[in-house]
Amino acid sequence: MTRLRTALALGATAALLLAGCSGSDGDGGTAAPGEGRGSAVSAERCAANEAAGRITYVTGYQYQASASILDPIAAQALGYFDALCLDVQIQPGTGETAQNAQLVAAGTAQISSMSGNSDVLVNVANGVDVKAVALFGHVPIATLMTGPGITDLKQLEGTTLGQKGALPVAIEGMLRAADVDVDAITQVVVGFDPTVLVRGQVQSLTGYKSNEPLTLAALGEEVTQWNPEDRGVPGSIATTIVNPGFLAEHRGAVEDFLRAQLKAYRYCEASEEQAAECVGHAAEQAQAGYDTEHNVQVWRTEARLVDDSLPAGQVLGQIDEASVRTEGDFLVRMGQVPAAPDPASLVDADLVPSLYADGDLVWPVP
């Protein structure tokens, strides 16, 4: 997602004066957009960030207005990356999280978004070397949709379930928690058109809370959503991974990438007008046919999921070893991995909290 660069040409003297100002950004998002290249960092920090070179960020799926996709797009369009002297190139992902992890591990990309902790754990268990540095939502994004006639999940035995290539582990966990014989359900691979459910081609359909249910609601179709968290199934939304070598060599640049992203996140969720503005930036980068109205709904839905699931005492973006361990243990129980990677070696839990002071995102950088 190549960002619009909106750096205003400030003179070098003015930039240095601005860089000398320090403080915090309050809620981190309602302040004015970036004021110019280097305006939010000291000359030394600016030079260090420039030395990191180009940072390639791969999105989870195209230019969809999801958490960890829309906010980096907005960070570039609003000038936040430029204000921190970061050269960021946003590359749209295909939705194949294993590919994202491999690109980051190889150093072809430096940072990427994964759909959640489970995807990171599976890839690391398969030998992919990445580091998790941020997490946005602490709830599964996956949902299972049925017609209103299904009132008990066991009714799905003997019926057909549509999925996108594999049954999401959170959905499988929910079904097993409800004592459903998963082997008694016929699974078929379907595309991304959720009307296969209301047309009766399948009796249940996996999807994302922020996508297919919104499409069906817009069509006036009534469906029931079955959510894994209601059965105690753990999950997460939007885990940020980074190349370990890049993190070790350019930690400040990774910090400031996330700082700009978090600031943009708060900006985009601050009002309906700003949400529409941010989605407009994504629409400019996408191919023809981008559904702006739908993507505003995607963003508002995911932002609500992220905010509502934020654990007490944590800041936006914080990742902790305990939640990663919970998901890892669940993956082992579900047979997805023989053994879960040690969260202590997988997670950098201190990075995001260091970006805050007294609960406020620090901006500009002292």
N, C-alpha and C positions, 0 to 999 in steps of 0.2 A: 504494500500500500504506500505508494510514493506520496509523500506529504507535500502539501503546498507550502512553500517557504515564504513566510511573511516578514522576514527581517527588515526592520526599518533602518535606513542608513544613518546611524548616529556617529558623530565624530569620535575619534579615539579618546580624546580627553573626556567627553561626556560618558563614554562607556566605562572608563576607569573610575570616574566619580560614582557611577551607579554601582559598580562592582564593589566599591568600598562600603556600601550600605549592607547591613545584615539584619536578620530578623526572621519571623515566621509568617506564613501565608494564611493564618487563621484556619478556615475550613479547607484551604488548599485548592479552591477551585473558582471562586467568584471574582477574584482579582482580574485586572486587565490582562490581555494576552501579552506574550513576550515583547519586549521593547526594542530588541536588536541583538545582534550577535555579541555574545559575551557580556550582556548587560546584567546577568544574574550571578556571575562568578568573578572571583579574583583573576588577575592576569595569570597567576601561577596555575590556578585550577583550569583556566581556559587552555593554557598551553598543554597541560597534561591530557585534557580531553581531546584536543586536536591531535596529539601524538598517538592516540588510540586508533586513528584512522577511521575508515568507513565502518560503521556498524550496520550489518544486515540483519533485519528483524523479519522473521517469517511468521505470518499470521496463522491462526488455527484453521480458518476457512475463508478464503477469498476476502472480500471487503464487507462481510456481514457485520452488522452493528452490534456485535457481542462484546462483552467484557474482555479486555486484553486485545481486542481488534480495533474497536472504534476509538478507544482512548489514545493509543499511539498515533493513529491517523490524525486525531485532533491535536495531539501534542506537536506534530510537525506543522499542521496548518496554522495553528495559533502562534507559532514561533518559539515554543518552549525549548525544543531541542537546540535551535540556533542560539537562544539566550544562554545556554549552557555550553556552547562551543562544541556541540556534537554533530557529526556528519552521519545522519541516519538514512538508510535506504530500506523502505518497507516493501517486502516481497509477499504477494498473496499466496497462502498455502492452499493445498488441494483438499484438506480435510483428512489426509492420511498422516496421523500423528507419528507413526514410526518413521516416516520420511523426514518430518521436521526434526526429530531427535537425531537422526543420522546426519543431517546437514549441520546441526550444531556441534555434534561430536567431532565431525570432520573439520570444523573450522570454516566451512563454506558459508555458514551463517554464524553469527556470534550469539544471538538471543532469539528465542522463539516462545510461542505460547502452545501449551498442551491443553487438552480439554479438562484435565484434572490430575490429581496426584496418582491415581491408579495407572494412567497411561505412562507417567514418568516411571513408576515402580516397575511396570512390565518391561519397558524398554531397558532400564538399567539392569534388571534381572537377566535380560538377554544379551548383556555385554556392551550396551551403548553407554559411553562415558559422558554424562552431562551432570550439571549441578542445578538443583531447584532453589530459587532465590525469592520467589513471591507466590502468593496465592490470593485469589480474589473472593471466591465463594466457598462456603463450608457446608454445602448441601448438594446432593446429586442433581445434575441438570437433566438427566434422562427421565422420561415418563412413559407409561404404557397407556394407550388410548383404546377404549372399547365403546360400543354403542351403549345407550342407557339401559338396555335390557340385561346387561351383565351386572349382577349385583354381588357376585362372589367370584373370586379369581379361579376357584376350582371349576367353574363353569367353562373355562377355556380348554379343559382337557377334551380332546377329540375335535378341536377346532383348528383353524389356521391362523398363524401369527406372522405378520409381515415385519421384516427387519432389514437393515441396510447392509448386510454382509456378515454380521455376527450379532448374536444376542448380547446386548450390553450387560456387563457383569452385575451391575446394580439391579437391573430388571430380573436377571436370573435369580439373584439373591432374594429379591422381593417375592418371586413366585415360590421359591423353595420355603421361605419363611411362612408362606400361606399354605404350606402342605400341598402344593400343586405338583403333580407328576409332570415335569417338564418334558420328559420323553413321550408323553401322550399328546403333545401339541405338535402339529405339523408346522415347521418353520419354512418360510419362503423369502427369498430376497426380492425386495420391491425398490422402486425408485423413490424420489423425494416428493411425489404427489400424494398427499394424505387422503385424497378423495377415494382411494382404493378401499378405505375403511367404510365410508358411508355408502359406497356402491355395493358393499357386501362381498368384495373379492377376498377380503380377509376379515376375521372377527376381532382381531386385536392388532395394534400397530405400535411399534416403538418409535420414539421421537424425542424431541427436546422441548422442554417446557416453554421456551421462548420462541418456538417456531411453528411446528405443525398445529398445535391447538389454536394458535392465533389465526392461522389460515382458515381452519375449519369454522371458527367462530365468525370470521368475516363473511363466510358463505352462508351463515345462518344455520349451520349444522350443530346438533347437540351431541356431545360425546362426554364420556366419563374419563377422567384422568386418574390413574393409579400411580402413586408416587412412592419410590423406594424408602424415603425417609420415614414414611408413616409406618413402616415395618421394621424400623431400627437399622436400616441399611445405610452405611456411611458413604460419603461421596464428596466431591468438590468440583469447583468451577474455575477454570483458567489458572493453571499453574505456569509460571514463567521459568524457563530453563536457560542456562547460559553455558558456553564452552568453558570448562574449568581452567584451561590455560589462559584464556582471555580474561577471566575473572581475576586470576592471580596477578596478571601483569597490569591490568587496567581496572582495578576495583572502583576507582573514583568515577570512571566513565559509566560503569554498570550502575553504580549508585545514582548518578545523575540521569541516566536513561529512565530508571524507575521513578525518580523524583518528578521528571517531566510528565511521565505517563500518569502518575497518581494525581498530579495537579490537573491534568486534562480530564481525568475521570471525574473529579469533583466539579469541574467546569461544566462538563456535558450533562451531568445529572442535576445541576442546580435549578433548572427551569425548563419548561416545555420549549421555550424559544431557543435556549442553548442546546437542548437535545436535538432539535431540528437542524440547527446550525451545524452541529458536529456530524450528523448523518448526511447533511449536504456535502460536507468535505469528502465523505466516503463515496457518495454517489458520483462525484467528479472523477474519482479514480477508477471506478468500476466500468465494466462494459455496458452497452445499451441494455435496457430492460431492468435496471436496478429499481426495485420497489421501495421508494423512499418512505411511504406511509407505513408499510409493513416493518421496515427496519427501525423506524422510530419506536414501534411497539416492541420489537425485539430488544432494543436497548433499554427501554423503560422496565420491561419484564426482568431482564437479567440484573439491572441495577438494583431492583427491589429484592431479588433473591440474594444478591451479594450483601446488601446492607442488612437485611433481616437475619442473615445467618452469621454475621460478624460476632465472634465470641466476645464476651465481656472482658474488658481489660486489654483487648488487642486493637491495633490500628489497621486501617485499610491496607491490604497487600501483605500483611504479615503471614508468614508460614512458620509452623511449629512442628517439632519432631513428633509430638504426641499424636496429632491428627494424621500425619503421614504413617506412623506406625499402626494406627487403627485401620487405615485402609489397606496397609500391607498384610496385616493379619487376616483381614477379610478375604483378600485375594488368595491367600494360602488355603483358607477354609473352602473357598469355591473352586480350588484346583487350577487357578489361573497361572500360578507360579509355584514351583516346588518349595522355594524359600524366599522371603521378602528381603530386599536389600536393607542394610542397617541405615535408618534415617540419619544418624549422626554423620555418616560419610556422604550422604546424598543431599542433605539440606544445609543451606547457609541461613540459619535462623536469625542471625543478628543484623543482617544487611538492612532490611526494610525498617525495623525499629530505629536504626541509627539516623534515618531520614527525618525523624520527628523530634520535636521538643515540646514537652507538656501536652502531647496529643495533637499538636499542629504540625503539618508538613512545613519543613524549613525552606523558605524561599524569600530572598535570594540566599545563595550558599555563603556562609561566612568564610 
